[in-house]
Amino acid sequence: MRPSSQSEKTWTVASAKAKLSEVIERAQSVPQTITRNGKPSVVVVSAEEWHRKTSRKGTLAEFLMESPLRGADLDLERQRDDPRDLSL
C-alpha cells in the first residue's frame, strides 16, 4: 500500500498502520503526515529533526539582547484605562 494520492508525504491512518516501517523509513528524510477522516492529524519526523526543532538555542536574555528591536524607541507605557465591562 502506498501513501495516499494527495502527495508522497501523506498517509491515511489505515495505510500508516499497514506500512509503519515505510512511514518511519521515509520520515528519516521527509516529514510524513498522517490524516484522520481526511484531515491532517499528526506528522512523523525523524528523531534528529525533532531534536533540531525543539532544542533550546540560548536563554531568553540572550534572545532579547540579540533582538533587532533592542534600542528601538518603543512606547512601552501601559494604558491606565478602566477594564471593559464583559457582562451582557
C-alpha positions as CSV (number, residue, x, y, z in Angstrom):
1,M,0.0,0.0,0.0
2,R,1.4,3.4,-1.0
3,P,0.8,6.8,0.6
4,S,-2.4,8.5,-0.4
5,S,-2.7,10.1,-3.8
6,Q,-2.6,13.7,-2.3
7,S,1.2,13.5,-2.0
8,E,4.0,11.1,-1.4
9,K,4.2,12.5,2.2
10,T,0.6,11.9,3.3
11,W,-0.8,8.7,4.7
12,T,-4.2,7.7,6.0
13,V,-4.3,6.1,9.5
14,A,-5.0,2.7,7.9
15,S,-2.2,2.9,5.4
16,A,0.2,4.2,8.0
17,K,-0.7,1.2,10.3
18,A,-0.2,-1.2,7.4
19,K,3.1,0.3,6.4
20,L,4.5,1.7,9.6
21,S,8.1,0.6,8.8
22,E,7.9,2.5,5.5
23,V,6.4,5.6,7.2
24,I,9.3,5.6,9.6
25,E,11.9,5.0,6.9
26,R,10.5,7.9,4.8
27,A,10.3,10.1,7.9
28,Q,14.1,9.9,8.2
29,S,14.4,12.3,5.2
30,V,10.9,13.9,4.8
31,P,8.2,14.6,7.4
32,Q,5.2,12.2,6.9
33,T,1.7,13.5,7.5
34,I,-1.0,11.0,8.8
35,T,-4.6,12.0,8.2
36,R,-7.7,11.0,10.1
37,N,-11.1,11.5,8.5
38,G,-9.4,13.3,5.6
39,K,-7.8,15.9,7.8
40,P,-4.1,16.1,8.8
41,S,-3.8,14.7,12.3
42,V,-0.1,14.1,13.1
43,V,3.3,14.5,11.5
44,V,6.0,11.9,11.8
45,V,9.6,13.2,11.7
46,S,13.0,11.7,12.4
47,A,14.3,12.0,16.0
48,E,17.1,14.1,14.6
49,E,14.7,16.6,13.1
50,W,12.6,16.7,16.3
51,H,15.7,17.4,18.4
52,R,16.8,20.1,15.9
53,K,13.3,21.8,16.1
54,T,12.9,21.6,19.8
55,S,16.3,22.2,21.2
56,R,16.9,25.4,23.1
57,K,19.2,27.8,21.2
58,G,20.1,30.1,24.1
59,T,18.4,31.8,27.0
60,L,15.6,34.3,26.9
61,A,18.0,37.0,28.0
62,E,20.3,36.2,25.0
63,F,17.3,36.3,22.7
64,L,16.2,39.7,23.9
65,M,19.7,41.1,23.8
66,E,20.0,40.0,20.1
67,S,16.6,41.4,19.2
68,P,16.5,43.8,16.2
69,L,14.2,45.9,18.4
70,R,16.8,46.4,21.1
71,G,17.4,50.1,21.4
72,A,14.4,51.0,19.3
73,D,12.3,53.9,20.5
74,L,9.2,51.9,21.6
75,D,6.4,53.4,23.6
76,L,6.1,50.7,26.4
77,E,3.9,52.8,28.8
78,R,0.9,50.8,30.0
79,Q,-2.5,52.2,29.4
80,R,-4.4,53.0,32.6
81,D,-7.9,52.7,31.2
82,D,-10.7,51.1,33.2
83,P,-11.3,47.4,32.4
84,R,-14.0,46.6,29.9
85,D,-17.4,45.5,31.1
86,L,-17.8,41.9,29.9
87,S,-21.3,41.3,31.3
88,L,-24.1,41.1,28.9
